[in-house]
Amino acid sequence: MFGAYRSVMETQLQTGRPGSGPLGLSSVLASSLPAALMTADTPDRYTVEAVFTRRPERDEIIGILGDETRELLVRSGYPTVELTISDRRLEIANTNLEELRDGLARVLADRLAEISAGMYASQEAAAVRFQDAAESEQARAAAVVALAESVIFRPSEGFAPSTSESVRTEQASSDRGQIDDWTDEGGHGR
């Protein structure tokens, strides 16, 4: 009996996100349906629980429960239908299986596909912005290094060091020689 509903509730959309895929609905949770279905006491409207194809992400939940979805349901002829989310289930209140079969399931599947596509596009745009910012920062850092490397500390041509500078240079060479001698000795006295 519920096989026909399963095919209507599935959403097919290809995305570049590996492993998780688009958010859709896979099937009606038959165990959550009223026990009086198809009897003289069948209620006109009730809550139908449908299982998501994966756990919805925060932005998807906001989209499902938001005003845009509410307005879509009203425009599509389902003004009494209310949606809530419980873990991996979409609870579709004030409806029935016939209404879902005859069009509501397609409206919900299309809306979920639209929400998923919008979320993926937003995530991809953010990834591109992050990549662009990283490349820009890398180029800036390289430019800073190149500029720093262009700084050369050498005296102007024709500049002769003063006598005191010559003495300091000689003393530094002498000190360096003595340090090298001590290093070669291993620190032992002569």
N, C-alpha and C positions, 0 to 999 in steps of 0.2 A: 504494500500500500504506500509506503513512504519512499520507494525508489524513484517515483516520478518527481517528488519534491527535491530530492537530492540533486538531480541534474539541473534543475532550475536555479537552485541556490548557489551553485558553484560559479566562481568568477575566474575568468582566464585573462591574464595580463602578463606580458613579459617585462621584466625589469632587469636592470644591471646589478641588482643586489643579490649576490650568491647566498644560497643557504636558507634565506628566510622567505623570499618570494613575496608576492602581493598579499595583502590582507583580503580574505574572502570568507565565505560561509560554506562549510562542507555538507552539513546535514541538519535535519531537525532532530532534537533530542526527544525521541518518542516517549521515554520514561517520564518526561516532565508534562506530558499532555494530560488533560482532564480524563479521568477514568470513565466518564459518562459519554465520551465521543461515540457517535453512530448508534445512539440509543434514543429513546423518546425524551430523555432528559438532557440531550446535548445542548450546551450553552451556545448562544449566538456568537459571543466574542470571549476570548480567553487569551492567556499568555502562551506564546510559543517560544521555546528556547532553541536557538540555532547555534551550532558549534563553529567557532572561528577556525580558519585553516592554520592559524598560529596565534600566539598571544599578541594582542594589539599593543602598539607602542603609545606612549603618552600623547603625542601629537595626533595620532589616529583616534584615540579615545575622545580627545577634545573635539575633533571634527565630527565624529559620529553623534556626539551628544549636543553639538552646537546648533545655533539658530539656522544655519544654512541647511542642515539636514531636516530640521523641523519644517522649514518653509518648503523644501522639496516634497516632503510627504503631503503637505496640505495641497500644493499645486498638482500633485499626482493623483489626488482624490482619496487620500488616506488621512483625513484630519484628526481622527480619534486615535490613531496608532501612536504609541509611545515607546521609546527605546531606552533601555538601560543595559549596562554591561556588568557581568558578574564573572570574573576570572576570564575563562576562554569561551564564554557564552554571551551571545547577544539575546537579551530578553525582549521580545516583541509583544508588547501588551496591547489589548483591545483589538485583536485581529482573530483570524481563524485560518485553518489550513487551506480552505478554498480560496480565500483572498490572497494568500501567499502564492498559491499555485497559479492563479489567474493574473498576476502582474506585480504584486507587492514584492515578491522575491527578486524579480528582475530590477526593480527600482532600488532595492537595498544593495544588490550585487553591484550595480552600476555606481552607486554612491560610494561604496567601499573601494572600488577600483579607482574612482576619482580621488578619494582621500589618500590612498596609497601612492598614486602617481604624483600627487602634489607634494606629499611628504618626501618622496625620493628625489624629486626635482629640487626641492628646497635643500635637502642634504647634499646633493651633488653641487649645487651652487655654492654652498658654504665650503665644501671641500675645495672647489676651484679658487674661491677667495682666499682660503688659508694657504693653498699652494702658491698663489700669486704673491701673497704677503711674504711668505718664506723666501721665494726667489728674489723679491725686491730687497729684503733684508740681507740676503747673501750678497747681492750685487753691491749694496751700500757698504757692507763690511769689507768687501774686496776693494772698493774704491778708497776707503779710509786707509787700508793697509798699503795700497799703491801710493797714496799721497804721503803717508808716513815714510815709506821707503824712498821717496824722492827727495827727502831732506838729507843734505850732505853737510857734515861738519868738517870743513877744511879751511885753512886760511886762504885769503885772497892771494893771487899771484903777486909776486914782488914783496910780499910781507915776510920780513926776516924776524925770527923770534928774538926777543931781548936776551941779554946775557943771563939774567936770572932764570928765564925759561929754559935756556940751554943747560944751566947748572942743574935745574930740577930734572930734566930729561936724563942727564948723565947719572944723577943720584938714583933715579928710578931703575935704570939699567943695572947699576951696581947692586942695588937691593935685590933685584930679580935674580941676579947671578948667585948671590949668597943664599937666597931661598932655595934655588935649584940645587946648590951644593948640599944643603941640609937635607933636602928631600932624598937625594941620592945616597946619603949616609944612612938613612933609616932612623935618624934621630939620635944616634949614638955619638958620644964624644970622640974626639980624635986622639 
